[in-house]
Amino acid sequence: MNRSTLPQGSTAALVLILGSILASLVGAGLQLLANTQLLVPSLDRLIPMPWFNYGRLVPASQFLLSYGWLGSGLLGVLLILAPRFSGIAFRYGRLLFGGTILWQLAIFSGFTQILLEGSSGLIGMPQPRFVSILLILSFLVLGTGLTRGLGRSWKSGPLLPRLYLLLALLAFPLGLGSAEVLLRGTVTPGSVQIIAQLLWHSFHQHLWLAPLGLVLIFQLLPTLTGRAATSLNLGLLAWIATALLGGWLGTVRASDGPIPSWMQSTGVVASILMAFVAIGNGLLVQNLTEGRWEEIRRNVALRFLSVGAWSYATSYILLAFLSLPWVRPVMVFTVAWPALFEVFHFLFLGCVLAGSVYALLPVAREMGWPNSSALTWHFWCTTLGAAAAASGLLLAGSFQGLALSDAGVPISTLASYLRPFLFVVIFAQFFWLVGQVAFSSVLIASLLRLFPTAAPMAVFRNPTVIRPVSVGHLHG
């Protein structure tokens, strides 16, 4: 790979990663403020500005965390990784940088419009139409660059990461474009609009974000551990099942809603099957990390990636549990579903993103990480904070669901059940935010080279080509 092409691609990646860090801080702060308003309702009256009410803070924070933090961050690290494991350099670095600026402009425009004008009210699409158009256009530019990761042929590199990358590259523009046409481009019946929202939510979560995370897991874990995944057939079966089932997972939330009963049943079956798919991928991860606990303890990148990989399986097992026919009617209108949001976004995707930044950013920027306690603070604050928040929401949702099932329980009593759990959730989310602040401080200090670096410059011997021989069994 020509090293002269690296600065252009790495600059676009750095802008995406820095934008991701900023979006995580702002989005988590707004989420914390929104939950605090639930615990202290008078806070809404103390801040009389309309853009700080609960109805705008929640969609704004979710938009920032989903598109700004995870979307930008995952695209950024993949811009570093994709040309290296395929061995094909970027040719149009300035075009990638332009797509990056357009993506960041879309994030800023969507965030400000939601705060100032309010959410669109659509599931997974709180942003206005012009922001969706900007997101699609910028993703087409960035996605064209990421196609370098697919290689010249199916036998030119590791297979599983490229399959999940292909799935993610197709799912985002097709899903968001179709949803825009059905929901805001044509006059469609109300029931079709509900179905389109649920399907887009499934595409967004399970066919775009989750595959992007799996690309990093199946590429970086074998590289860092020096081991190959043991079963290509199991990995291919999991990929096929993800592609077929992922688009239906959102329909499980439409309990007795205005959609066909077969679609609801399909969502339940797909959720249960996806739990087995996640367990299958978990077995591949187990073989990669077994007996490597000392390396996981010492290597912060490997530590985050391992937690993220196991949280991937946990999130889909939790989704299957909430989808069970005797559980879903009790939990469907409770805060148990936000617990799934915490596990999926913060523990799975958030940890994978953090581990990837620790592993890949030194490759692109020729830098190291300082030997600082902030690295430890980042790991424990973010993982324990997200786990505590998810546990508190799941327990609160269980009590809430049981209370809602009993007509004799007044609403005031129900609210008293939730208050102690909500206090735990707020504290846990603040703890996560502290860890993210520690990470941002280490990142900025490393980029500016304010402290001597004790960690290696990169986790790979050759910073220009990342083609680990340890994944030979995954080659086509």
Secondary structure, 3 states (H helix, E strand, C coil): CCHHHHHHHHHHHHHHHHHHHHHHHHHHHHHHHHHHHHHCCHHHHHCCCHHHCHHHHHHHHHHHHHHHHHHHHHHHHHHHHHHHHHCCCCCCHHHHHHHHHHHHHHHHHHHHHHHHHCCCCECCECCCHHHHHHHHHHHHHHHHHHHHHHCCCCCCCEHHHHHHHHHHHHHHHHHHHHHHHHHHHCCCCHHHHHHHHHHHHHHHHHHHHHHHHHHHHHHHHHHHHCCCCCCHHHHHHHHHHHHHHHHHHHHHHCCCCCCCHHHHHHHHHHHHHHHHHHHHHHHHHHHHHCCCHHHHHHCHHHHHHHHHHHHHHHHHHHHHHHHCCCCHHHHCCCCHHHHHHHHHHHHHHHHHHHHHHHHHHHHHHCCCCECCHHHHHHHHHHHHHHHHHHHHHHHHHHHHHHHHHCCCCCHHHHHHHHHHHHHHHHHHHHHHHHHHHHHHHHHHHHHHCCCCECCCCCCCCCCCCCCCHHHHHHEC
